[in-house]
Amino acid sequence: MKMAWKEIKKSKAKFIILGSIVFLVSLLTFIISGLANGLSMDNAALIKDMPAGQFYMDENAKETYNLSKIDEDTEKHVHKEYPDAAAFSIQMGFVVDGNDDQHSVSFVTSTESDLFENVNDGEIILDRSMQEDGIQVGDKLTNNQYSGEFTVKGFVDQKKYSHTPVAFISMDNYKEMYRTNHMQLLFIPGQDKAETINGLEAFSNTAFLDTIPSYSAEQMSLNMIIWFLVIISGMLFAIFFYMMNVQKIGLYGILKAIGVKTRTLFGMMWSQMLLITAIALVLSVSFSHLFNRVAPDGMPFDLGLETTLQLSGLFIVIGFIGATLSGIQIKRVEPLQAIQQGEM
């Protein structure tokens, strides 16, 4: 570590440049990761907040929940076998407030269950983001498919679906609006392995998220960018230390000639990598969380501790691999040959 620190002080400019690049790449990675997580919650918080279990839809629906219809006899049978099961439906729609302003929502209704909000006839419970539009408890909302008025009963936190606020309504109101007596989906909590139910196709929580339109494409694009940035950071370490090692072939030859072991030279390189990466990550994590505070209110951004630690660990591992690959030439250095090469 002493040798590593001496070299850093001697070649400040080179290491500052490397640290700055790693800082910028890691900062961009953290910000994109926060946006990916934020968009994920904005797209499917309703589903992601549900406990582990199995979702079921009509096998003829071709993995499209809007086309799914759960037979009433099947629903009754499942409720009898699994008392904690819930049948529910999701439909995109809108509500109109007292100022005739229209607000897009995802209408959700379900059988009586602790997994969903239980709402009485004529009542509606909304995601709290609707308060930003001026809607308050007690307000009257209308919909052209519903003959009456909805009274806002309350708000719930972080209930979004397909980038719209969720609106919980009663099953009777839902059936009137969408002219159906069938629920679209069944959910059985606590199941690790899907039970076979005649006429229904099972999905785990993760698999069901992939059936949501745009979810997979959106997350896949952002995750691909994140992985590219992480790989680029590893390549930066490899290229930087490779160039440094080429310049120090003669020095390595002298050090080996006086008895310095190869693992000591590798340790010096790893120490430099860890120090630079640690400083860059501390700064990038600080700036990314500062970005979370100053970002516009409407921007979905969610960078949790778990994601931060995972990405930080990944950067360190990739940096270690990149530095190690570049240092293979250190092992191959022959003292006499390296000294002669350095004198040329």
N, C-alpha and C positions, 0 to 999 in steps of 0.2 A: 504493500500500500504506500510506503514511503517513496519508493521509486516511481510509482504511478503518479503520486501527487507532485513530485519534483518535475516530471515531464509535463504535466498539465500546466504548472506555473511557467515553465520555460516556453511552451507553445500555446499560450493563452488564446491567440486569435483562431487557431485551427479548432480547438475544442469549443470555443464560444460559437463558432459557425455551426459545428455539428449539433451542439446543444440547442441552438436556435431553430434549426431545421426540425429536430425531434420534437421540440416544444410546439411548433406550428402544426406539424402532422398529427401529434397526439391531441392537441386542442381541437382541431377539425374533426378528429375521430370521436372525441367525447361529445361534441356538439351534435354531430350527425346521429350518434347513438341515442342521445337524449331526445332528438326529434323523432327517431324511429320508435322509441318507446312511447313517446307522447302521442304519435299518430296511431300506434297500436291500441292504446287505451281509448283514444277518441273514436276509433273505428269499432271497437268490440269490448268496451269495459263491462257491458252487461254480461257477456259470456265469460270473460277472463276472471271476473270476481266470483264466479260460481265455484263450488267445491269440485274436487275430482269426482268423476262419474262417467256415465255413458249417455250420449244423446241418441235418440232414435227418430228416424223419419221414414216415410213411405219409400219402399225400395224402388217404386216406379217413378219417383220424383227426380231421379238422375242427379242426386246430391244437390238439388236446388230446393231449399226449404219452402220457398214460395209455392212450389207445386205439390208440396206434401200435404196429405190429409190422413189424419189418424182415425181409423174406424172407432166408433163409439164403443162397440163391444170389446175391442182390443184395449181401449183406454180403461174401461172398467176392470178388465182382467188384470192389467198391469197394476192398477191402484190396489186391487185386492191382494196381489202377490207382494207388492212393494209399497207399503203405506207412505213412505217418504217421497215417492215419485211425484212428479208434477208434469201436467200437460200444459203447454203454452203456445202462443202464437205471436208473431211479429209482423207488422205491416207498416210500410211507410205511408205517411199522411201529413196533415197539417191542422193547425188550430187557428182560429181568428179571435183576437182579443177585442176589448171594448172600443178600441180606436180603429177597428177594421184592418189592423195590421196582421198579416199572415205569417205564421211561424212553422217551419218544417219540423216534424217530430217523427219518432218511431213509436207507434202504438203497440203496447205490450199488454197481454192479458194472460191469466193462468188460472188453473184450478187452485184451490186453497193450499198454500204452501208457505213455509218460512223463507223459501228461496226468492220469492217475489213479493212485491207490495200487494196487500189485499185491499181492494177498493170497492166501495159500495156503489150502487146504481147512481149515475149522475155525477160522480166524483172523479177527479183526476189528480194524480200525483206526478210531478214533473222533476226532471233533472234540474239541479240548482242553477245551472247556467242560464236557465230561462229567466231568473231574477234580473239578470243583466239587461234583459229586454223590457224590464219594467213590470213584469207580471208578479203579482203578490197573492198571498193566501186569501181566499175569498173571492177572487176575480172570477168573472164568468167568461167562458170560452165556448166557441161554437165550431161546428164542422158541418159541411153541406151534406154529409152522409148520415148525420145524426139528427133526429127530430127535436131533441131537447137542447139543454145547455149543460156544459161541464162546469162544476164548481171546483176551483183549485183547493185541494185539501192540504197540500203540503209539498215539500221538496225533499229530494234525496241527493246524496253526493255521488259524483262520478258514475253516472248511469248513462252511457252513450252507446249508440249503435249506428254503424255506417255513417259516422261523423255527424249525427243528429242527436239532439236530446231525446231521451226515452220519456214516454208518457204512459203511465200505468192507468188502465181503465178496467171497468168490470167486464165480466164475460158476457153478460146480457147486452151491454152497450156495444161490445165488439161484434157480437153476432148480428145485431141490427145494422151496424155500419157496413159490414162486409158480407152480409147475406149468406152466412154459413153456420152450420152447427158443429163443424169439425175443427179441432185444434191441429196445428201444423207439426208440433214436435212433442216428444216425451223426453223427460230427463230423470234418470235414476241415479241418485248420489251414492258415493261410496263404493262403486263397483270398479275393480281393477280390470276385470275381464268381462267382456260383453256377453250377456245372456242372449240366446237365440229366441227371437220373438217373431212369430210367423207374419210375413208380409212387411217387416220393418228392417231397416239397415242401421247398424250401430256405428257410432263415431265417438272416439275419445274427445276430451276437451280440445286438444291440439288439432286433431283431425277435423273437428267441426269448424274451428276457426278458418280452416282452408276452404270451407264451402261458402264463406261470406264473400260476396263479390268485391273485388279489388284488394282484399286483405293480403292474399299471398303475393300478388304482383307488387304491391306497395312495400311490403316488408322485405321481399327478396331483393328489390332494387337497392334499398337502403343498406341492407346487410352486406350486399356485394361491395358497395362503396367502402364500408367499414373494413372489410377483409382486405381490400386492395390497399387501403391506407396502412394497415398493420404490416402487410407484406413489404410495402415500400419502405417503411421504417427499418425493417430488417435488412433490406438491400442497402440502405444508406449506411448502416453500421458496417456491413460487409465491405462496401466500397471504401469507406473512410479508413478503416483499420488496415485494409489491404494496401492502400496507398502509403499509409504511415509505416507499415511493416517493410515495404519495398525500400523506403528511404532509410530504414534503420537496419538493413541487412548486415552492414559492417559492424554496427554497434552490437547486434545480437551475437555476431561471431566472436567479438572481443569478450563479451559477457560469458559466453559458453566456454571460451578458452580459459578464463579464470575460475571456472567451476560453477557458474550460475546454472541451475537446472532449468530444463524446458518448462516444467510446471510452474516455476517461479515467474518466468516470462509470460506465460498464459495468465497467471494470477494477476500480474500487473495490468494486462490488457482488460481482463474481466473487471478489475477494480475501477478502471477508467470508465468502462461501459456502464457499470452500475451507478457510479457517481453522477455521470452526465444524465442518464435516464431518470434517476431519482429526482434530481433538480428539475428536469424538464416536466416530469409527471406532476410534481407538487405544484408547479406554476400553471400547468394546463388544467389540472383539476380545479384549482382556485378560480381561474378565469372562466371555466365552463359553468361553475356554480354561480359566479357573478353574472354571467350571461343569462342564467335562469331567472335572476332577480330583475334584470333590466329588460328582458324580452317583452314584447307586446303581450297584453293579457290574452289575446285570441290565439297566440301561438302555442300549439300543443308541445310541451317539453317536459320530459320526465327522466331525470338522471339520478337513479337511486344509488345507495351505497353499494349494493351487490354488483350492479353493472360497472360502477367505478372501479371496484376492486378486481373484477374479472378482466377488464380491459387493461388495467395497470399491470396485472400479472402477465397478461398476454404480451404486452410491450416488452417487459423484462425478459421473458422467455425468447421472443423473436430477436431481441437485441443480443442476447447471449448466443443464440445459434449463429446469427450473422457475424458476430465478432469471432466466434470459434472457427467458423469456416474460413474466415480471412486469415486466421492465425495458423492454419495448417503448415504454411510455409516456414513458420518459426521452427517447427519440429524437424524440418528437412535441412535446416541450415547446418552446414559443416563449417566449424570455426575457421580453418585456414582459408578455405575457398571464399567464405564471406568477407574475411579481412582483406584478401587480395582484391575482391570485387569492390569493396568499399574504397580501396586506394586508387582504383582506376579513374 
